[in-house]
Amino acid sequence: KKGLGIFGLKGDFLKKEISHDEIDAITIAIIGIFFLSGDYEAIGDLRENLMIIPNLHSKKTPKKVYGFCSSMASSKTKAINYLEAMGYECVRYSSAVEQLLKNKKINNENPQEIRMNINESRYELSRMIYSQIADKNKVVIDDLTHLEDYTFFFEMYGFDFELIFVESSAKNSKKRYVAKHTSDISKDTIEDPTEKNIKLLKNKATKVVQDDSTIVDFKTKELI
């Protein structure tokens, strides 16, 4: 408690009796403010949760990290290409999944086994991606599909991380899907657990972009 006072905090808690848990709560709240402002260090082993401590001499290099997710058959590729043209580096969960399956020697002919391993390995996949971009300042992360994906990168970057959700009308989504798969969207595809997870991610999005326009119009929208 004396340390918090020396640090510069003021309040009644310095003069009256408070519990150890209350002191912990105040300390954690202060560390959270340093984290969100970018004035922090993350120490420890990436294989575990990193410990966040304040850095009073921070010389933060501005970072901007965009995560992209989308409803079924939305053309988010146009938005990602737009950012890549502006100098952003793109990494994809799909590439990390391929590497994970290769590392674990998972049978690619068993869709159920693949889905189970992917869903159980979200944190591992996020760590694989973070190891590629930790020293980058302008990054696009494609293919976020789970709340755990969002949580990981918000914990790593704070407000430097923004989630962009790209959605399209049912009519346009169906048109794109049929063009790619030469068949209509099946009920199983619509009700796939991954699609349900993606809908939950929309609630976390910093921006929701409606992609029902031409590519020329789409590039002129205020994405960032």
N, C-alpha and C positions, 0 to 999 in steps of 0.2 A: 504493500500500500504506500509506503514511503517512497519507493521507487517510482510509482506512478505520479506522485506529487512532484518529485524532482524532475520527472520527464516533462511536466508542464500542465498536467491535468488539475482541474479545480472542481470542487463540489463538496457536498455535505459528507460524502463517504470518507473523506480524509479525517474528519473529526469524530465520527461516531463508529460504533462497533458494527462491522459487517462480516459476513461469512466468507470463508475461503472460496466457496463457489461463486459468490458475487464478485470477488476480486478477479477470479478467473474470467468471468463473463465480461467485465470491463476491459481487461487486458486483450481478450480475443476480439472485442469490438474495435479496439484501437488498431490491432494488427490488420483487421479486415479493411479499415480505411486506408492504411498504407498499401495493401494489396490492390485495392480498386484504383488507387491513384498511380500505381505502377512503381511506387517507391519501396521495393521489397527485394529480398533474395529468396530463392527457392533452393533449399539445401537437402542433401540426402541422396538416396538411390532411386532412380526412376522406376525401378522394379517394384517399389513400394510408393505410398503416398509421400510426396515431398513436404518438408516442413517450411512454412512461410515465416520469415522474420523481417522486421522493418529494416530499411537501409536509409540512414539519414544522409548519406553522401551519394545518393543515386544519380547517375548520369544516364537516364533512360533514353534509349534510342526508340523513337516512335515506331510502333508496330501496328499493322492492320491485318487482321486475320478474318476472312469471311468463310463461314460454313454454309454449304448449299444443300438443301433438301427440296423435294418436289413431290407433288401429287403424281399419280400414274400417268405416264406418257406426256408429261409436260416438257417443253423444250428449254430446259434450263441451260443446255449447252451453249445457247446463244449468249446468255448472260455471262457464263464462265469465259467464253472466247473473248467477250468484250473486255473483261478484267485482265485476261492474259495479255491482250494487246496494250494494256496500260502498264504492263510490267510486273504483274502478279504471277507468282509461281503456283502451279496447280498440282495438288496431290489428291489421290482418290482412295476411298475405302475399298473399292473393288480391286485395286492393285494390291492392297494390303491383305485382302482376303485370299487372293491367288497365292501370295507368298506364304500365308499361314497354312493353307491346305497343303502346299508343297513341303513345308517344314514338318508338319505333323503326319505327312504321308496318308492323308485321308482319301478314301475311295471316292473318286469323282463320279462314279456311276450310282452312288447312293444319295439322292437328294435329301432324304431325311437326316442322314448322318452329317451331311454338309451343313444343313440349316441349324442343327443342334449345336455343332461345334462353333459355328459363327456366332450364334446367339450367346453362347457361354464364354466367348472370347472377346467381347466388346472392348474391355479395358486393355487387353493385350494388343488389339488392333489399333486402338487410339495411341498407345505407347509407340507402336511401330511407326505410325505417321508422325508423331511428335519428334521422334529421333531424326526424322528427315528435315524437319522445318524449324527446329529449335533456334537456329542461328539466322533464320530468314526474317525479314521485316515486312514483306508484302506477300501474303499467301492466300490461296483459295483452296478450301478442303471440300471435295465433292463427295456425294453419296452418303451423307449422314442419314441414318434410318432409325436410330434409337435415342431415347432420352439420355442414356448413358454417354452417347457420343457428345451431345451438347454439354452435359455436365463436366466431362473431362476437360474440354477445351475452354470452357468458361473458368474452371478452376485454374487452368494454366495461364490464361491471358486476361481474365477479368473483362473490363469494358473494351479492351482492345479486340475482343472477339465478338463478331456479330453473326447472327444466323439469318440467312435469306431463304425464304420459302417461296418457291415458284409454283404457281398453280394455273391450270387451264380449265376451260369449260368442258363439260362432259362430252359435248359434240366434237370439239377439237382433239381431246384426249383419245376418243374412240377412233377418229380418223387417223391419227398418228400410229396408234397401236395396230390397227388393221394393215396399214402400209408397211409396218415393220415385220409383223408376224403372219401376214396373209390370212388372218382369222379374227373373229370377233373376240372381245374380252370375255373370258369365262368367269363364272361365279366364283370358282376357286381362287382365281387371280385377284378378284376384287376383295374377297374375304381373307386373303393371305395375312397372317399376323404382322408381317413387315409393313403392309399397307396401313394397318391400324396404328402401328407405332409411329409411322410418318405423320399421320393426322394429329397425334399428340404433340409432335415437334412443332407444328404450326403455332401452337399456343406460346412457344418460346421464341418465336421469330421476331427479330428486330424490325424486319420489313417483309411484307407479303407482296410479291410482284405478280400481277396478272399477265400471263403470256398468251394473249389472244390476238396479237397484232402481227404485222409483217416484221421481218428482221430489221428493216431500216427504222421503223417506228420504235421497236423494242430497244435498240441501241441508244436512242435519244432519251429514254426514260431515266429518271433520277434514281439510279441504283445506289449510289454512294455519295 
